[in-house]
Amino acid sequence: MIYIYNDYGGTHTTSLAAAYHLKLLPQSERKLTTEEILNVKYFNKLTKEDFGKLIFRGVDEEGHSVYTIGRKRNKYVVPAMKDMSLLLQEKFKFDEKIVFSNTSPTVPFAMSMGGFFSRGLHIDFIGVPLLVIGAKQCCDNIYRLVENTKEIGRTNYSEKVIILENEMYK
């Protein structure tokens, strides 16, 4: 199985989701600390050159690969990746289930503004504190989104490629 977490930039909520998925962050009800957030690999580190790139984050405890991608505003990236995945599965006869999970619904306003200041305008002294505030606001939603994504991955849907929009985590 392959999990691909996706959102606008691929550097904030997707990084947190991958870290939760890979058990690199504590799986608890408490809010993350500033240090935990800023130590997540790739958190607030990716640039515009990284948009559209699949980034391998690791292998989970069940042996499944975890990736992230920043898709910008392009609503066609994930459907195109789904079509390509189905084409390759059919042509090369492999049955690897792929789950695309959109983390965008979890993004609070503070994180959007923090990303704009930090990644867009390169004003980290304003952006990073806002990103941390936003991450603390949404970490529980991201954790629940990840757990739901993993649960859906474990189910025996007949679909080989699943797209989760995750609107319930707004």
N, C-alpha and C positions, 0 to 999 in steps of 0.2 A: 504494500500500500504506500501511496505517496500523498502527503499532506502539503498543500500550498496555501499559505495565508497571504491575502492580498489586501491592499488599500491604496490610497492616493500616492503616498511617498515611499512606502515600504521601509520606513526607518523608525517609526514610533510604535503604533499599536501592533504592527506585524512582528516587530522585534520582541515586544513583551509577550505576544501570543506564542512565538516560537520558544522563548525562554520558559514559559509556563509548560508548554507541551513537552519540552525536553527535561522538565523538572530542575531547571537551573534557578528557578525562583521558588520561594516557599509556597506550598499549596495550602494556604490558610485563609481565614476570614479577615485577617488584619491587613491594614494598608501597608503598601511597600514603603520602605524608607527611601530618602533621597539617594543615598549611596547605592542601594540595591538597583534603583532605576537607572542611575547613570553608569552603573557597571554592566548593564545588559549589552551584550555584543551587538554592535551596529546601531544602538539607540542613538539617534540624532547624528549619525556619522555618514550616512549615504548622501550622495550628491546627485545632481541632475544627470550625470553620466551613468548612474546606476538604474535609472528608470527603465523598466521593461526587461531587466535582467533577473533571471531566477537565481536566487542566492541560497546555496545549501547551508542549512543551519545545524544539521546533525541527524542522528538516528535515535529514535525513541526506545523505550524499554521493551517494546514489542518487535523491534527490528524494522520499523517503518521510517522512511526518509521524510524529513521536514524541510520545506523550502519557504521562502517568502519572495514576493515581487511587488514593486511599486508600479502601478498602472496609470498614474496621473488621472485625468478625468475621462480617459478613454474607456467607454463602456464596452468596447469590442474586444479588448485584450483577452479577458477570461473566456468568452464564448469562442474566440478563435483558437485559444489554447485547448479548449475542450474538443473542438472539431479536429484539431491536429492530433490530439491524444487518441481519439476514437479511430482516426485513420491509421495511425501507427499500430494501435492494438489489433485492428483487423488485418492489416498487411503482414505484421510479424507475429500474429497469433500469441500475444501475451495477455494475461488476465489481471494485470496489476490495477487495482482500483485506485483512482485518483480523486481526492477530495479538495476542492477549491473552497476556501472559507474566507469570506469578506469581513475584515475587522473594522471597516469604516463606520458602521453604525455605533461603535463604542466611543468614537472620538468626541470629547467634550469641547466646548468653545475655547477654553483656556489652552488646550493642546493645539487646536487649529491656529490660534493666534501665536502660540509659541513656535510652532513650525514655520509660520510665515516670517516671524522676526529672525529666528535662528537660521533656518535653511534658505529662506528666500532673500532676506536682506542682510544676512550675516551679522546680526546684532545679537550676539549670544547673551550679553548681560541682561537683556530683556527677555529673549526667547527661551533660554534654558530654564529659568525659574517658572515661567508659564508652562513649559512642557512637564516639569516635575509636578506642578499643581494638577495639571490635566491627567497625568499618569496615575496620580494618587486617587483622583476622582473616578477613573474608569478601570482600575486594576481588577476589581471584583467582577465587573462585567466581562472583561477579557478572559479572566480565569473561567467563568461559567461558559463563555463562548467556546473556549478550547475544550472543556470537558464535553460539551454537546457535540463538537466537531469529532472528537475521538469516538464518542458513542455512536454517532451516525456511521463513522468509518467501520466500526465493528459489526454493524447490522448487515443482513444479507439482502440488500437491495439488488434488484436485477440490473440496475444501472452500473456501468463500469466507471463512469465519470460523473461526479456529483458536484453541483454548484450550490453553496450555501450563501444566501445573501444576508442572513442573520439580522433581519430588521427588528426582531424582538429585543435586541440589545441596545436600542436607542435610548 
